[in-house]
């Protein structure tokens, strides 16, 4: 697989999360900056793997090191990142995430 040029000078731990936006990917950096890549989210998922990142849904790939908590809010479960962003975990993904990353749900 070809390594995207945008990552030549960056390491995966610099990203808090990645969001799909049409045919592009928005790379959210620790400092709040955003970069846009022409590569799809699937390319980044393949590069980073499941050890450092988790795919919550079709649009979000989240760095496990930047998850602050997982919490219940009404009938939904949200992931809260260290930058106070909340992302809904789809109910069909909760069981898979509990199996892959049980430490996330011990905080609930």
PyMOL commands that place a pseudoatom at each C-alpha (Angstrom):
pseudoatom trace, name=CA, resn=UNK, resi=1, chain=A, elem=C, hetatm=0, pos=[0.000, 0.000, 0.000]
pseudoatom trace, name=CA, resn=UNK, resi=2, chain=A, elem=C, hetatm=0, pos=[1.240, 3.506, -0.803]
pseudoatom trace, name=CA, resn=UNK, resi=3, chain=A, elem=C, hetatm=0, pos=[1.800, 5.735, 2.233]
pseudoatom trace, name=CA, resn=UNK, resi=4, chain=A, elem=C, hetatm=0, pos=[-0.104, 9.022, 1.779]
pseudoatom trace, name=CA, resn=UNK, resi=5, chain=A, elem=C, hetatm=0, pos=[2.267, 11.991, 1.396]
pseudoatom trace, name=CA, resn=UNK, resi=6, chain=A, elem=C, hetatm=0, pos=[0.417, 13.972, 4.047]
pseudoatom trace, name=CA, resn=UNK, resi=7, chain=A, elem=C, hetatm=0, pos=[1.749, 11.533, 6.650]
pseudoatom trace, name=CA, resn=UNK, resi=8, chain=A, elem=C, hetatm=0, pos=[5.419, 11.732, 5.663]
pseudoatom trace, name=CA, resn=UNK, resi=9, chain=A, elem=C, hetatm=0, pos=[6.261, 14.053, 8.548]
pseudoatom trace, name=CA, resn=UNK, resi=10, chain=A, elem=C, hetatm=0, pos=[3.553, 12.950, 10.978]
pseudoatom trace, name=CA, resn=UNK, resi=11, chain=A, elem=C, hetatm=0, pos=[2.942, 10.002, 13.261]
pseudoatom trace, name=CA, resn=UNK, resi=12, chain=A, elem=C, hetatm=0, pos=[-0.491, 8.499, 13.924]
pseudoatom trace, name=CA, resn=UNK, resi=13, chain=A, elem=C, hetatm=0, pos=[-0.412, 9.641, 17.559]
pseudoatom trace, name=CA, resn=UNK, resi=14, chain=A, elem=C, hetatm=0, pos=[-0.691, 13.266, 16.376]
pseudoatom trace, name=CA, resn=UNK, resi=15, chain=A, elem=C, hetatm=0, pos=[-4.318, 12.716, 15.365]
pseudoatom trace, name=CA, resn=UNK, resi=16, chain=A, elem=C, hetatm=0, pos=[-7.219, 12.780, 17.800]
pseudoatom trace, name=CA, resn=UNK, resi=17, chain=A, elem=C, hetatm=0, pos=[-9.669, 11.466, 15.245]
pseudoatom trace, name=CA, resn=UNK, resi=18, chain=A, elem=C, hetatm=0, pos=[-10.352, 11.310, 11.533]
pseudoatom trace, name=CA, resn=UNK, resi=19, chain=A, elem=C, hetatm=0, pos=[-13.681, 12.126, 9.931]
pseudoatom trace, name=CA, resn=UNK, resi=20, chain=A, elem=C, hetatm=0, pos=[-14.986, 11.149, 6.538]
pseudoatom trace, name=CA, resn=UNK, resi=21, chain=A, elem=C, hetatm=0, pos=[-16.304, 14.044, 4.500]
pseudoatom trace, name=CA, resn=UNK, resi=22, chain=A, elem=C, hetatm=0, pos=[-17.601, 13.020, 1.073]
pseudoatom trace, name=CA, resn=UNK, resi=23, chain=A, elem=C, hetatm=0, pos=[-14.535, 11.603, -0.736]
pseudoatom trace, name=CA, resn=UNK, resi=24, chain=A, elem=C, hetatm=0, pos=[-12.085, 13.288, 1.624]
pseudoatom trace, name=CA, resn=UNK, resi=25, chain=A, elem=C, hetatm=0, pos=[-10.824, 12.708, 5.149]
pseudoatom trace, name=CA, resn=UNK, resi=26, chain=A, elem=C, hetatm=0, pos=[-10.537, 15.466, 7.736]
pseudoatom trace, name=CA, resn=UNK, resi=27, chain=A, elem=C, hetatm=0, pos=[-7.531, 14.814, 9.982]
pseudoatom trace, name=CA, resn=UNK, resi=28, chain=A, elem=C, hetatm=0, pos=[-8.004, 16.416, 13.403]
pseudoatom trace, name=CA, resn=UNK, resi=29, chain=A, elem=C, hetatm=0, pos=[-4.696, 17.143, 15.138]
pseudoatom trace, name=CA, resn=UNK, resi=30, chain=A, elem=C, hetatm=0, pos=[-4.015, 17.423, 18.882]
pseudoatom trace, name=CA, resn=UNK, resi=31, chain=A, elem=C, hetatm=0, pos=[-3.687, 21.195, 18.791]
pseudoatom trace, name=CA, resn=UNK, resi=32, chain=A, elem=C, hetatm=0, pos=[-7.083, 21.673, 17.176]
pseudoatom trace, name=CA, resn=UNK, resi=33, chain=A, elem=C, hetatm=0, pos=[-5.774, 22.077, 13.635]
pseudoatom trace, name=CA, resn=UNK, resi=34, chain=A, elem=C, hetatm=0, pos=[-7.458, 20.281, 10.764]
pseudoatom trace, name=CA, resn=UNK, resi=35, chain=A, elem=C, hetatm=0, pos=[-5.958, 18.895, 7.588]
pseudoatom trace, name=CA, resn=UNK, resi=36, chain=A, elem=C, hetatm=0, pos=[-7.826, 17.559, 4.595]
pseudoatom trace, name=CA, resn=UNK, resi=37, chain=A, elem=C, hetatm=0, pos=[-6.676, 14.513, 2.680]
pseudoatom trace, name=CA, resn=UNK, resi=38, chain=A, elem=C, hetatm=0, pos=[-7.893, 13.168, -0.637]
pseudoatom trace, name=CA, resn=UNK, resi=39, chain=A, elem=C, hetatm=0, pos=[-7.561, 9.626, 0.675]
pseudoatom trace, name=CA, resn=UNK, resi=40, chain=A, elem=C, hetatm=0, pos=[-10.616, 7.822, 2.026]
pseudoatom trace, name=CA, resn=UNK, resi=41, chain=A, elem=C, hetatm=0, pos=[-11.039, 6.842, 5.648]
pseudoatom trace, name=CA, resn=UNK, resi=42, chain=A, elem=C, hetatm=0, pos=[-10.481, 3.189, 4.650]
pseudoatom trace, name=CA, resn=UNK, resi=43, chain=A, elem=C, hetatm=0, pos=[-6.924, 3.996, 3.571]
pseudoatom trace, name=CA, resn=UNK, resi=44, chain=A, elem=C, hetatm=0, pos=[-6.131, 5.494, 6.979]
pseudoatom trace, name=CA, resn=UNK, resi=45, chain=A, elem=C, hetatm=0, pos=[-7.829, 2.624, 8.774]
pseudoatom trace, name=CA, resn=UNK, resi=46, chain=A, elem=C, hetatm=0, pos=[-5.576, 0.208, 6.897]
pseudoatom trace, name=CA, resn=UNK, resi=47, chain=A, elem=C, hetatm=0, pos=[-2.466, 2.248, 7.696]
pseudoatom trace, name=CA, resn=UNK, resi=48, chain=A, elem=C, hetatm=0, pos=[-3.109, 2.760, 11.388]
pseudoatom trace, name=CA, resn=UNK, resi=49, chain=A, elem=C, hetatm=0, pos=[-4.679, -0.598, 12.210]
pseudoatom trace, name=CA, resn=UNK, resi=50, chain=A, elem=C, hetatm=0, pos=[-6.941, -1.478, 15.097]
pseudoatom trace, name=CA, resn=UNK, resi=51, chain=A, elem=C, hetatm=0, pos=[-4.315, -1.267, 17.838]
pseudoatom trace, name=CA, resn=UNK, resi=52, chain=A, elem=C, hetatm=0, pos=[-4.199, 2.531, 17.968]
pseudoatom trace, name=CA, resn=UNK, resi=53, chain=A, elem=C, hetatm=0, pos=[-7.472, 3.502, 16.317]
pseudoatom trace, name=CA, resn=UNK, resi=54, chain=A, elem=C, hetatm=0, pos=[-11.060, 2.312, 16.474]
pseudoatom trace, name=CA, resn=UNK, resi=55, chain=A, elem=C, hetatm=0, pos=[-13.672, 2.745, 13.745]
pseudoatom trace, name=CA, resn=UNK, resi=56, chain=A, elem=C, hetatm=0, pos=[-16.856, 3.880, 15.474]
pseudoatom trace, name=CA, resn=UNK, resi=57, chain=A, elem=C, hetatm=0, pos=[-19.012, 4.242, 12.395]
pseudoatom trace, name=CA, resn=UNK, resi=58, chain=A, elem=C, hetatm=0, pos=[-18.797, 5.016, 8.690]
pseudoatom trace, name=CA, resn=UNK, resi=59, chain=A, elem=C, hetatm=0, pos=[-17.523, 8.518, 9.370]
pseudoatom trace, name=CA, resn=UNK, resi=60, chain=A, elem=C, hetatm=0, pos=[-15.257, 8.353, 12.419]
pseudoatom trace, name=CA, resn=UNK, resi=61, chain=A, elem=C, hetatm=0, pos=[-11.906, 6.759, 13.141]
pseudoatom trace, name=CA, resn=UNK, resi=62, chain=A, elem=C, hetatm=0, pos=[-10.781, 7.605, 16.667]
pseudoatom trace, name=CA, resn=UNK, resi=63, chain=A, elem=C, hetatm=0, pos=[-7.368, 7.417, 18.308]
pseudoatom trace, name=CA, resn=UNK, resi=64, chain=A, elem=C, hetatm=0, pos=[-7.723, 5.257, 21.432]
pseudoatom trace, name=CA, resn=UNK, resi=65, chain=A, elem=C, hetatm=0, pos=[-5.163, 7.410, 23.271]
pseudoatom trace, name=CA, resn=UNK, resi=66, chain=A, elem=C, hetatm=0, pos=[-7.466, 10.431, 23.047]
pseudoatom trace, name=CA, resn=UNK, resi=67, chain=A, elem=C, hetatm=0, pos=[-10.602, 8.837, 24.452]
pseudoatom trace, name=CA, resn=UNK, resi=68, chain=A, elem=C, hetatm=0, pos=[-11.391, 10.467, 27.760]
pseudoatom trace, name=CA, resn=UNK, resi=69, chain=A, elem=C, hetatm=0, pos=[-14.471, 8.457, 28.673]
pseudoatom trace, name=CA, resn=UNK, resi=70, chain=A, elem=C, hetatm=0, pos=[-17.413, 6.428, 27.444]
pseudoatom trace, name=CA, resn=UNK, resi=71, chain=A, elem=C, hetatm=0, pos=[-20.666, 7.510, 28.977]
pseudoatom trace, name=CA, resn=UNK, resi=72, chain=A, elem=C, hetatm=0, pos=[-24.375, 6.907, 28.875]
pseudoatom trace, name=CA, resn=UNK, resi=73, chain=A, elem=C, hetatm=0, pos=[-26.580, 9.832, 27.976]
pseudoatom trace, name=CA, resn=UNK, resi=74, chain=A, elem=C, hetatm=0, pos=[-30.295, 9.058, 27.878]
pseudoatom trace, name=CA, resn=UNK, resi=75, chain=A, elem=C, hetatm=0, pos=[-30.577, 5.824, 25.845]
pseudoatom trace, name=CA, resn=UNK, resi=76, chain=A, elem=C, hetatm=0, pos=[-27.331, 6.326, 23.922]
pseudoatom trace, name=CA, resn=UNK, resi=77, chain=A, elem=C, hetatm=0, pos=[-23.647, 5.721, 24.578]
pseudoatom trace, name=CA, resn=UNK, resi=78, chain=A, elem=C, hetatm=0, pos=[-21.106, 8.381, 23.620]
pseudoatom trace, name=CA, resn=UNK, resi=79, chain=A, elem=C, hetatm=0, pos=[-17.330, 8.481, 23.417]
pseudoatom trace, name=CA, resn=UNK, resi=80, chain=A, elem=C, hetatm=0, pos=[-15.917, 11.696, 24.856]
pseudoatom trace, name=CA, resn=UNK, resi=81, chain=A, elem=C, hetatm=0, pos=[-12.525, 12.754, 23.535]
pseudoatom trace, name=CA, resn=UNK, resi=82, chain=A, elem=C, hetatm=0, pos=[-9.971, 14.752, 25.502]
pseudoatom trace, name=CA, resn=UNK, resi=83, chain=A, elem=C, hetatm=0, pos=[-10.906, 17.842, 23.478]
pseudoatom trace, name=CA, resn=UNK, resi=84, chain=A, elem=C, hetatm=0, pos=[-14.505, 17.532, 24.821]
pseudoatom trace, name=CA, resn=UNK, resi=85, chain=A, elem=C, hetatm=0, pos=[-15.926, 16.317, 21.517]
pseudoatom trace, name=CA, resn=UNK, resi=86, chain=A, elem=C, hetatm=0, pos=[-18.649, 13.691, 21.886]
pseudoatom trace, name=CA, resn=UNK, resi=87, chain=A, elem=C, hetatm=0, pos=[-19.312, 11.049, 19.263]
pseudoatom trace, name=CA, resn=UNK, resi=88, chain=A, elem=C, hetatm=0, pos=[-22.281, 8.693, 19.356]
pseudoatom trace, name=CA, resn=UNK, resi=89, chain=A, elem=C, hetatm=0, pos=[-21.499, 4.981, 19.303]
pseudoatom trace, name=CA, resn=UNK, resi=90, chain=A, elem=C, hetatm=0, pos=[-24.056, 3.234, 17.090]
pseudoatom trace, name=CA, resn=UNK, resi=91, chain=A, elem=C, hetatm=0, pos=[-25.905, 0.557, 19.066]
pseudoatom trace, name=CA, resn=UNK, resi=92, chain=A, elem=C, hetatm=0, pos=[-24.809, -2.176, 16.661]
pseudoatom trace, name=CA, resn=UNK, resi=93, chain=A, elem=C, hetatm=0, pos=[-21.135, -1.320, 17.232]
pseudoatom trace, name=CA, resn=UNK, resi=94, chain=A, elem=C, hetatm=0, pos=[-21.254, -1.332, 21.042]
pseudoatom trace, name=CA, resn=UNK, resi=95, chain=A, elem=C, hetatm=0, pos=[-20.887, -5.116, 21.392]
pseudoatom trace, name=CA, resn=UNK, resi=96, chain=A, elem=C, hetatm=0, pos=[-18.010, -5.222, 18.897]
pseudoatom trace, name=CA, resn=UNK, resi=97, chain=A, elem=C, hetatm=0, pos=[-16.231, -2.382, 20.691]
pseudoatom trace, name=CA, resn=UNK, resi=98, chain=A, elem=C, hetatm=0, pos=[-16.728, -4.092, 24.046]
pseudoatom trace, name=CA, resn=UNK, resi=99, chain=A, elem=C, hetatm=0, pos=[-15.030, -7.204, 22.676]
pseudoatom trace, name=CA, resn=UNK, resi=100, chain=A, elem=C, hetatm=0, pos=[-12.166, -5.352, 20.958]
pseudoatom trace, name=CA, resn=UNK, resi=101, chain=A, elem=C, hetatm=0, pos=[-11.568, -2.726, 23.652]
pseudoatom trace, name=CA, resn=UNK, resi=102, chain=A, elem=C, hetatm=0, pos=[-13.055, -3.832, 26.993]
pseudoatom trace, name=CA, resn=UNK, resi=103, chain=A, elem=C, hetatm=0, pos=[-11.045, -1.215, 28.911]
pseudoatom trace, name=CA, resn=UNK, resi=104, chain=A, elem=C, hetatm=0, pos=[-13.126, 1.558, 27.356]
pseudoatom trace, name=CA, resn=UNK, resi=105, chain=A, elem=C, hetatm=0, pos=[-16.312, 0.329, 28.962]
pseudoatom trace, name=CA, resn=UNK, resi=106, chain=A, elem=C, hetatm=0, pos=[-14.971, -0.242, 32.466]
pseudoatom trace, name=CA, resn=UNK, resi=107, chain=A, elem=C, hetatm=0, pos=[-15.416, 3.484, 33.035]
pseudoatom trace, name=CA, resn=UNK, resi=108, chain=A, elem=C, hetatm=0, pos=[-19.178, 3.318, 32.341]
for i in range(1, 108): cmd.bond("trace and resi %d" % i, "trace and resi %d" % (i + 1))
show_as sticks, trace
zoom trace
